[in-house]
Amino acid sequence: MKLTSSFVHEVKRIQVCKPFFLALAVCLTTATALRAQLPNPAAYLTFDEGTGTVAHDSSGNNKNATLFGAAGWTTGLVGPFALSLPGFPIGFPPGSYAEIPGDVLDTTKSYTVAAWVKLSNVNGYQTFVSEDGDFQSAFFLQLRGDSHQFSFTILYDFFTLPESGFTPVVGVWYHLAGVYDSIAQTASLYVNGALADRIFNVGPRAASGNTGIGRGWFNNSRVDFNNAAIDDVRFYASALSASQILQIAQIGNPSLTAPTVKPAALQIDATHPGPQVNPMFYGLMIEEINHSLDGGLYGELIQNRVFKDDSTTPVHWSLVQTNGGIGSIALDTTQPVSGTALTTSLKVNVSQGQRVGAANDGYWGIPVKPFTTYRASFWAKADTGFTGPLRLDIESSDGTKVYADAQVPQITTNWTKYTVLLTTCWVAPIETTQFVVSTGSPGTFWLTQVSVFPPTYHDRSNGNRIGLMRKMAALKPSFLRMPGGNYLEGNTIPERFQWKQTIGPIEQRPGHQGTWGYRSDDGLGLLEFLEWCEDLHMQPLLAVWAGYALNGTHVNPGADLAPYVQDALDEIQYVTGGTNTTWGAQRAADGHPAPFPLQYVEIGNEDFFDGSGSYDGRFAQFYDAIKAAYPNLKVIATDRIANPLRTPDLIDDHFYNTPRAMERTSNQYDNYSRTAPKIFVGEWASQEGRPTPDLNAALGDAAWLTGLERNSDVVLLEAYAPMLVNVNPGASQWPTNLIGYDALHSYGSPSYYVQEMFSRHHGDVVLPMTLTTTGNGSQVYASVTRDSGTGAIYLKVVNAAGEVQPVSITIKGAGGLESTGEALVLTSGSPQDTNTLSDPRNIVPETTTAHNLGQSFDYRFKPYSVTVLQINVGHEHHEPPGDGDDERD
């Protein structure tokens, strides 16, 4: 055959482009292979029968579903028909649903469930797919009645769960997929092929009943019936990937695409500066939870120092008998210390000498450091014939090594307080230790209020732990919300925080049962809270008890509430009054003549939980009394007030959500009325990571903070919560907390460093901005402030996506901007990365020089990152951040 010139040209072109065609072939083969990697389903209901009462399993595993009630057929999305469910129609009291006998999946292992759903209404709980457990479903792929969002709900040890982030629309088909990964311990919800939300640390939940389509299982009953159409229901005995989920969704809607990150644009208007930023914007919130105070910030090292933690046994105390000594220890309520609140003691009986005594294990150990002096004190009383001596020492848990010791040569038959100093020599820091009071003489003696303090912040005699105070100081807080949330309320009215019982000498403080399962000694009382504020140069934000306890009991407004209103007025006087006032004089007698500054008083805590409707009246009574006596104080309400005659100065809002939900709601106050009461976001946090947040939570937190900062005209104050957690097993009650510690060490979480970055880099005025994103995978959030004094602009940008986010930045109306500035960046390779006691600085901000800045520039923000760009006008000295990691004096 004769070859034409054109044919030869085509052959050459193909040869030249051979690498391209080979690559194309590889791509096509790879794409085919990826689609082929979809595993066989454990069950697959197409609902294409269109007639009858059985939906057949197309997987070949014979997991057929029977239709019950008024369940029937309607037009399908994937195939000709779908399951039709009319809700809970009259005449079908059992409800309408489809059911597969037995469980399709082993829900203690990884699994995926997926379905197309179309709602006829968005009312109440509607579960689309579930597997029954002993009491409730092991999982619910559902529409929730509380949030009105799609959710993949698994019985969880907290109240966060992955949700869609939007309320669905009636008559629209949505593809939902719930994925449980037993290895990563994650629960994920995909909507229309895209990841909507994910939570971590989710343990497996076993199914033990039937599989429901169009209903759930709760309280051993079928519930949550649908008014919906359901199609293409799939069960997989594995955790499908994002690409596999998208592949399934595309069967019903081929136009669905994978999320992508595309360039964004940020326009900043420096010509028309926005609202002022409250100088007190960034603050702290504390309550006694997770051993935040006792066993945490408060310096006391002895747990159960007044022997009231248990009424039957001296918990945290043990009998010491060595060198042939024989004796016993027991609680005794027959020997109170006259004139004090010390009504319980430890009776130590020594029947045979050498060495007998009592050991306290502290709060998961007594921290021992080299060349450190500890101040020990105790009340002691001897029985007739016993004079001592008593030896006190800090020793190893097995008693083989003594790190510091002292002696009281003699005690008397009268209750007396003794104080000694114990000083260590060189020793490697250790916490597997105990404190022991012992004797070698036969006889009986009693002990109470046994106390050991290490060196404290600012050397206060009843003071706080140095390292934790330094960590808080590094955040530059402006206020402390005190004495706490639930800790203020109490589980019952008698267990509320009664401030008058927390002042004066510690022997006059009876202590009380806290709200989180353990007792408080009230060593850190009202004055210590105030001195804490003084030491960190912040103001107290005082919360007063307002007539409501956690068990739902309340005090009726009027005469019944009047004594509690007066108690609040007394408390304010203790804080602010001169020494010529009754309670100002008491404060002076307690050692602090100077009054403390006070701008804000909060009436109660979370009174939106009070179903009695009494808060309007209770708030009004407190409001009137406080405004009459202290007209300049700002009064904060803890619920919306219906009474138009009493408008609070601020309302305290609380938010605990998944990181993705915090991102999605970072615009919470964008459309808030500018004439309504101002906002104090008094408790908030992304809930992920235990015992402290991971990077993903920090990204959610940072995104949320950009929204608060942008709305500084309505959001005047914010405080993360909870702040502190003792990380030892059994010490914590709340899963996600800002700062972790044991007896010896502490560390800041990634969210801690977000707080530090924001609080140390904020101006006094908000600059208006417009952020425009184009990719459906963009998770970028921003806020901009300016320091009016220096002209410096602080640009905070959060990129929560796993790809670099390019942003074109334009600053209108700002002249003289320097081309170089600072970039402070918090990031890591995985959103699950975090900090721990063993690796406290795994994720910390890093400061670099940023180049090519100005009125218009492009910047590429790293994946999973929080960035603060400081853009200066002329020359400005910038103080580098300090993270307070030093646990030493």
Secondary structure, DSSP 8 states (H G I E B T S, - for coil): ----HHHHHHHHHHHHTHHHHHHHHHHHHHHHHHHHT----SEEE-----SSSEE-BTTSS---EEEETT-EEEE-SSSSEEEEEESS-TT-TT--EEEESS-SS-TTS-EEEEEEEEES---S-EEEEEE--SSB-SEEEEE-TTT-SEEEE---SSS---B-SS---TT-EEEEEEEEETTTTEEEEEETTEEEEEE---------S-EEES-EEETTEEE---EEEEEEEEEESS---HHHHHHHHHHH-TT--------EEEEEESSS---B--TT-EEEE--S-TTSIIIIIB----SSTTS-S-SSS-TTEEEEEETT-EEEEEEESS---TTSS---EEEEEEEE-SEEEEEE-BTTB--B-TT-EEEEEEEEEE-TT----EEEEEEETTSS-EEEEEEE----SS-EEEEEEEE--S---B--EEEEEEESS-EEEEEEEEEEE---GGG-TT-B-HHHHHHHHHT---EEEES-SHHHH-SSGGGS--GGGGSSSGGG---EE-SSSSEE---S-HHHHHHHHHHTT-EEEEEE--SB-TTS-B--TTTTTHHHHHHHHHHHHHHH--TTSHHHHHHHHTT--S-----EEEESS-GGG-TTS-HHHHHHHHHHHHHHH-TTSEEEESS----TT---SEEEEEEEE-HHHHHHTTTTTTTS-TTS-EEEEEEEEE--SSSS--HHHHHHHHHHHHHHHHTTTTEEEEEES--EEE-STTS-SSS--SEEE-SS-EEE-HHHHHHHHHHTS--SEE--EEEE---TT--EEEEEEE-TTT--EEEEEEE-SSS-EEEEEEEET--SB-S-EEEEEEE-SSTT----SSSTTSS--EEEEE-S-SSEEEEEE-TTEEEEEEE-BS---------------
